[in-house]
Amino acid sequence: MDHSSTLSMENILVEMSMDHQKLGFILPFNPIVGLREIVNDHKPLFVSNIFHKSFIEIDEKGTQACAETVASLDFISYRVQRGRIDFVAGHPFLFVIRENTTGIVQFMGQMLNPSLK
């Protein structure tokens, strides 16, 4: 017994992004209060931005989905001017973002074609 089915639908692309500060979060974004109570050195540490973006795409090739949340922390201090470094990456490269005190790698990735946007 042969059963066949057909599914027909348009391609679907759903994207969503949100800035958490615009949603009404107050305390972590305050430079005076911020996150001072959870750090040992009591520098005025605060969240400068929390941003979330996600998407799902369904087409004839299949389904792709991705979600990402990025939080930026900042603290108020005097800036120390350091020597300028120019980095021009017009070729494939690897990158690593690590925390300075512990050396723990937070993110790593590769750029295969920097000319693509």
Secondary structure by P-SEA (a helix, b strand, c coil): cbbbbbbbbcbbbbbbbbccccccccccccccccccccccccccccccbbbbbbcccccccbbbbbbbbbbbbbbbcbbbbccbbbbbccccbbbbbbccccccccbbbbbcccccc
